């Protein structure tokens, strides 16, 4: 059956208060949670570098979206971008997400045209109208940056941006990034100088640090199963760690056991893997599927 989720990822933009996007924009971090001097954040606030709304919060907490954006400000300042350039980048990042710029009426007409037996009925049109209201509400609280961040986390895909000295921004999905660098193709305004910022690396640093419980239990950045594997790696209690992707079977201990944790973090935050197999030092083998794509084997973590 054709579902509305074929047009929009309702796990990201749905009406439920526990949707991924809702968790990412919930204020939960204080200035002390950043490895940044408070006076810098206060100065950046006075320079109007934050997204609309954050600047008026005063001492109120930051969201995870704010957290990532502050890390991006650090990187842009380190490379020497001026405040006015960062504000230009900010303006683009806080614009409406691409889906919200589309003509929703035309999209709904397309749904009715494709499945008139479902959406052309009275109940179907009522369902579309309910969705229209949800999307309108979501467009008010989402921006381009927060939507991309939520989608990247939900799909376990990398998220990077190219930024040039004019403040122009290119969002790179994994395929486009690979093609650009492989073929040495660059948009003209990005040929002479640009900076590349990987949001995925910021997420990995967050998960690998002291706030992993927040990453797992509050933000859904990683699953409890993925968190458990990270714990095993830190305890050095695994003798096998294999990840199956669409293209290959990766034996992380054969690659380089010392780098297994970093490699594991990279895969679970940037690749839609199929399955993970671990063997601990007690001889117990555990297998689980990517929880963001399919239910776990037999509905639970499977131990042989």
C-alpha positions in Angstrom: 0.0 0.0 0.0 1.2 3.5 -0.8 2.0 5.4 2.4 2.4 9.1 3.0 5.8 8.3 4.5 6.9 7.6 1.0 6.9 11.3 0.5 8.0 12.5 3.9 10.0 10.8 6.7 7.5 10.9 9.5 10.0 9.5 12.0 11.8 12.8 11.5 9.0 15.3 10.9 6.1 13.5 12.5 3.7 15.1 15.0 4.8 12.9 17.9 6.7 14.7 20.6 9.2 11.9 20.7 10.1 12.2 17.0 13.8 12.4 16.3 13.7 16.1 15.3 11.7 17.0 18.5 14.5 15.4 20.6 17.2 17.2 18.7 15.7 20.7 19.2 14.8 20.2 22.9 16.9 22.5 25.1 19.1 20.3 27.4 22.7 21.7 27.4 24.2 24.5 29.5 27.2 26.5 28.6 29.3 24.4 30.9 28.6 21.4 28.6 30.9 22.9 26.0 34.6 23.0 25.9 34.4 26.7 25.2 35.0 29.6 27.4 31.6 31.1 28.5 32.8 34.6 27.4 33.2 33.3 23.8 29.6 32.0 23.7 28.3 35.3 25.2 30.4 37.2 22.6 29.0 35.1 19.8 25.5 35.7 21.1 26.1 39.4 21.0 27.4 39.1 17.5 24.1 37.4 16.5 25.8 34.1 15.3 23.1 31.8 16.7 19.8 30.7 15.2 16.8 32.9 15.7 15.3 32.2 19.1 18.5 31.0 20.8 19.8 34.5 21.1 16.8 35.4 23.3 17.1 32.5 25.7 19.7 34.1 28.0 20.8 31.4 30.4 18.4 28.8 29.2 19.8 25.5 27.8 20.9 24.8 24.3 19.5 22.0 22.1 21.7 19.4 20.4 21.1 21.4 17.1 22.6 24.4 18.9 25.4 22.2 20.3 26.5 21.1 16.8 26.1 24.6 15.4 28.4 26.0 18.2 31.0 23.4 17.2 30.7 24.6 13.6 31.2 28.2 14.7 34.4 27.1 16.5 35.6 25.5 13.3 34.7 28.5 11.2 36.5 30.9 13.6 39.6 28.6 13.7 39.9 28.9 9.9 39.5 32.7 10.1 36.0 33.4 8.8 34.7 36.8 9.9 31.5 37.2 11.9 29.6 38.7 8.9 30.5 35.6 6.9 29.4 33.3 9.7 26.1 35.2 9.9 25.6 34.6 6.2 26.2 30.9 6.7 23.8 31.1 9.7 21.1 32.7 7.5 21.3 29.9 5.0 21.3 27.2 7.6 18.2 28.6 9.4 16.2 29.0 6.2 13.2 26.6 5.6 14.0 23.0 4.9 13.8 22.1 1.2 10.6 20.0 1.7 8.9 23.1 3.3 9.8 25.2 0.3 8.0 22.9 -2.0 4.4 23.4 -3.1 2.6 21.1 -0.8 -0.7 21.5 -2.7 1.0 20.1 -5.8 2.5 17.2 -3.8 -1.0 16.4 -2.4 -2.5 16.6 -5.9 0.2 14.1 -7.0 -0.7 11.7 -4.2 -4.4 11.9 -5.2 -3.4 11.3 -8.8 -1.1 8.3 -8.0 -3.6 6.6 -5.6 -7.1 8.0 -6.2 -8.6 4.9 -4.5 -6.8 5.9 -1.3 -6.4 9.6 -1.3 -9.2 10.6 -3.6 -11.8 9.3 -1.2 -13.4 11.4 1.6 -11.3 9.6 4.3 -8.2 10.0 2.1 -8.6 13.7 1.6 -9.2 14.1 5.4 -6.0 12.3 6.0 -4.1 14.6 3.6 -5.6 17.6 5.3 -4.4 16.3 8.7 -0.9 15.8 7.3 -1.0 19.3 5.8 -1.5 20.7 9.3 1.3 18.6 10.7 3.7 19.7 8.0 2.7 23.4 8.5 3.4 23.1 12.2 6.7 21.3 11.5 7.8 24.0 9.0 7.5 26.5 11.8 10.0 24.7 14.1 12.4 23.2 11.6 15.1 24.8 9.6 17.4 23.6 6.8 20.2 22.7 9.2 18.1 20.9 11.8 16.2 18.9 9.2 19.5 17.8 7.5 20.9 16.8 10.9 17.8 14.8 11.8 17.7 13.0 8.4 21.4 12.2 8.5 21.1 10.7 12.0 17.9 8.7 11.1 19.5 7.3 7.9 22.9 6.8 9.4 24.5 8.9 6.6 27.3 11.3 6.7 26.6 15.1 6.8 29.2 17.6 5.5 29.2 21.2 4.3 31.6 23.1 2.1 31.7 26.8 2.9 33.6 29.5 1.0 34.8 33.0 2.1 31.6 34.5 0.8 29.5 32.4 3.2 28.1 30.3 0.4 27.2 26.8 1.5 27.1 23.4 -0.3 25.5 20.5 1.5 27.3 17.3 0.5 25.5 14.0 0.6 27.8 11.0 0.7 27.6 10.3 -3.1 28.0 13.8 -4.1 31.0 14.3 -1.8 32.7 11.1 -3.2 32.1 12.2 -6.8 33.4 15.7 -6.3 36.7 14.7 -4.7 37.2 11.6 -6.9 36.7 13.6 -10.1 38.1 16.9 -8.8 35.0 18.7 -9.8 34.2 21.9 -7.9 31.7 24.7 -8.3 33.5 27.7 -9.6 33.1 29.8 -6.5 34.6 27.0 -4.4 37.7 26.4 -6.6 40.1 28.8 -4.9 39.3 28.4 -1.3 36.8 26.7 0.9 36.5 24.9 4.3 34.9 21.5 4.8 33.1 20.9 8.0 31.9 17.3 8.8 28.9 17.3 11.2 29.3 13.5 11.4 32.7 14.0 13.1 31.1 16.3 15.7 28.4 13.6 16.3 31.1 10.9 16.7 33.0 13.0 19.2 29.8 13.5 21.2 29.0 9.8 21.3 32.6 8.8 22.1 32.7 11.2 25.1 31.1 11.5 28.5 27.6 12.1 27.2 27.1 8.8 25.5 24.1 8.0 27.8 22.4 11.2 26.5 23.3 10.2 22.9 21.6 6.8 23.5 18.7 7.4 25.9 17.7 11.0 25.1 18.7 11.8 21.6 18.6 8.5 19.6 22.0 9.2 18.0 22.9 5.5 18.5 21.0 2.4 19.6 21.5 0.6 22.9 23.0 -2.3 21.0 25.6 0.0 19.4 26.3 1.6 22.8 26.9 -1.9 24.2 29.4 -2.7 21.5 31.3 0.5 22.3 31.4 -0.5 25.9 32.8 -3.9 25.0 35.5 -2.2 22.9 36.5 0.1 25.7 36.7 -3.0 28.1 38.7 -4.9 25.4 36.3 -7.8 25.9 35.7 -8.7 22.2 37.6 -11.1 20.1 35.5 -10.6 16.9 33.7 -7.6 15.5 32.2 -7.9 12.0 30.0 -5.3 10.2 28.0 -6.3 7.1 27.2 -3.4 4.8 25.5 -3.4 1.4 28.9 -3.7 -0.3 31.1 -5.7 2.0 31.7 -7.6 5.2 34.2 -5.6 7.3 36.3 -7.4 10.0 37.3 -4.5 12.2 39.9 -6.5 14.2 41.6 -7.7 11.0 41.8 -4.1 9.7 43.4 -2.7 12.9 42.2 -3.7 16.3 43.7 -0.5 17.9 41.5 1.6 15.6 38.4 -0.5 16.0 36.5 1.9 18.2 37.0 4.9 15.8 36.2 2.8 12.8 33.1 1.4 14.5 31.9 5.0 15.4 32.5 6.0 11.8 30.4 3.2 10.4 27.4 3.4 12.8 27.1 7.2 12.2 27.7 7.4 8.4 26.8 4.1 6.8 23.5 2.2 6.6 25.0 -1.1 7.6 23.0 -4.3 7.5 24.2 -6.4 10.5 26.8 -6.4 13.3 28.3 -9.6 14.7 30.3 -9.7 17.9 32.0 -12.5 19.8 33.1 -11.8 23.4 35.8 -13.3 25.5 33.3 -15.7 27.1 32.5 -17.2 23.7 29.1 -15.7 23.3 28.3 -14.6 19.8 25.7 -11.8 19.4 24.1 -10.6 16.2 21.8 -7.6 15.5 20.5 -5.8 12.5 20.6 -2.0 11.9 17.7 -0.9 14.2 17.0 2.1 12.0 16.3 0.0 9.0 14.7 -3.3 10.3 13.7 -4.9 13.5 16.3 -6.9 15.4 16.6 -10.6 14.6 13.6 -12.4 16.2 12.6 -8.9 17.6 15.3 -9.0 20.2 19.0 -9.0 20.5 20.0 -12.5 19.4 22.6 -14.5 21.2 23.8 -17.9 20.0 
